[in-house]
């Protein structure tokens, strides 16, 4: 058996991409207020329909608090309230979906459920808006390898 000895310099370490990417969606102040109404009403419906699920009650309090903190920080940089944009993570849309289901399941205000669905549809449209589109047989579709619209790669995460 022959062994080949190589004097080549070692390759530089490649950056690891095995940590999740965080996608953010810009939300206006009016959308934040609508989001809050849907979340609070969803919590009230869940509380009324399932009082035994105490661990899920008021799930929106922390999320809404963080979003209003972000709104405060954004308003420092943008004096016009109509132009302030608050970042919400794609993963936090799960809570909006849950609130809509709770409103529908426990017979809450259908207008608020509709308002929540409109918000959810808008946020999903924003997620897809900037992704690359390819055409497969003349049909536009998302390129599965395309980057998300807004990405924050956390290079400070330790390598495993």
C-alpha positions in Angstrom: 0.0 0.0 0.0 1.4 3.4 -0.9 0.9 6.4 1.2 1.1 9.8 -0.4 2.6 12.5 1.7 1.3 15.9 1.1 3.0 19.1 1.9 0.0 21.3 1.1 -1.1 23.8 3.7 -4.2 22.9 5.6 -7.4 24.4 4.5 -8.8 27.2 6.5 -11.7 26.1 8.8 -15.0 26.7 7.2 -17.6 28.7 9.0 -20.2 26.5 10.6 -23.8 27.0 9.5 -25.5 24.4 11.6 -27.1 26.9 14.0 -30.5 28.2 13.2 -31.0 31.4 11.4 -33.4 33.9 12.9 -35.8 35.6 10.5 -37.4 39.0 11.4 -40.4 40.7 9.9 -40.9 44.5 10.2 -44.2 45.4 11.9 -45.8 48.9 12.1 -47.1 50.4 15.3 -50.7 49.9 14.1 -49.9 46.2 13.4 -48.4 45.9 16.9 -51.6 47.2 18.4 -53.7 44.8 16.3 -51.3 42.0 17.3 -51.7 42.9 20.9 -55.5 42.9 20.7 -55.6 39.5 19.1 -53.1 38.0 21.6 -54.9 39.4 24.6 -58.3 38.2 23.3 -56.9 34.8 22.5 -55.6 34.5 26.1 -59.0 35.5 27.5 -60.8 32.9 25.3 -58.3 30.2 26.4 -58.8 31.2 30.0 -62.6 31.0 29.7 -62.6 27.8 27.7 -59.8 25.9 29.6 -59.2 27.3 33.1 -57.2 24.1 33.8 -54.4 25.2 31.5 -52.9 27.8 33.8 -49.4 27.4 32.4 -50.6 28.8 29.0 -52.5 31.7 30.4 -51.0 35.1 29.8 -48.5 33.7 27.4 -48.7 36.9 25.4 -47.6 39.2 28.2 -43.9 38.6 27.8 -44.0 38.6 24.0 -46.0 41.9 23.9 -43.7 43.4 26.5 -40.6 42.6 24.3 -42.3 44.0 21.2 -43.2 47.2 22.9 -39.6 47.5 24.2 -38.5 47.1 20.6 -41.0 49.7 19.5 -39.6 52.1 22.0 -36.1 51.5 20.8 -37.2 51.9 17.1 -39.0 55.2 17.9 -35.7 56.7 19.1 -34.2 56.2 15.6 -37.4 57.1 13.7 -39.4 60.2 14.9 -42.3 59.6 12.5 -44.6 57.0 14.2 -46.0 55.9 10.8 -42.5 54.9 9.7 -41.5 53.0 12.9 -40.9 49.3 12.2 -40.7 46.8 15.0 -38.9 43.5 14.3 -40.9 40.3 15.2 -39.3 36.9 14.8 -40.8 34.4 12.4 -40.9 31.9 15.2 -43.1 34.2 17.3 -45.9 33.9 14.6 -46.7 30.6 16.2 -48.2 32.5 19.2 -50.4 34.5 16.8 -51.6 31.3 15.1 -52.4 29.8 18.5 -54.3 32.9 19.6 -56.4 32.8 16.4 -57.2 29.1 17.0 -58.2 29.8 20.6 -60.5 32.7 19.5 -62.2 30.4 17.0 -62.3 27.3 19.3 -63.7 29.1 22.3 -66.1 31.3 20.4 -64.4 34.6 20.8 -64.9 37.7 18.7 -64.8 36.6 15.0 -63.7 40.1 13.9 -60.5 39.8 16.0 -59.9 36.3 14.6 -60.3 37.8 11.1 -57.9 40.6 12.0 -55.4 38.1 13.3 -55.6 36.1 10.1 -55.0 39.3 8.0 -51.9 40.1 10.1 -50.6 36.5 9.8 -51.2 36.7 6.0 -49.3 40.0 5.8 -46.4 38.7 7.8 -46.1 35.6 5.6 -46.2 37.7 2.5 -43.4 39.8 3.9 -41.4 36.7 4.6 -41.8 35.6 1.0 -41.5 38.9 -0.7 -37.8 39.2 -0.8 -36.9 35.5 -1.4 -35.5 34.6 -4.7 -38.1 33.2 -7.1 -37.3 30.6 -9.7 -39.5 29.3 -12.5 -40.2 25.6 -12.9 -42.0 24.9 -16.1 -43.3 28.5 -16.2 -44.6 28.4 -12.6 -43.0 30.8 -10.2 -41.8 29.1 -7.0 -39.5 29.8 -4.1 -35.9 28.8 -4.5 -35.3 26.4 -1.5 -31.7 27.5 -1.2 -32.5 31.2 -1.3 -31.8 33.3 1.8 -34.6 34.6 3.9 -35.5 38.3 3.6 -33.8 39.4 6.8 -31.2 37.2 8.5 -29.2 37.5 11.6 -26.5 35.0 11.7 -25.2 34.7 15.2 -21.5 34.3 14.7 -21.0 34.7 18.5 -22.6 31.3 19.0 -19.9 28.8 20.1 -18.8 26.1 17.7 -19.8 22.6 18.9 
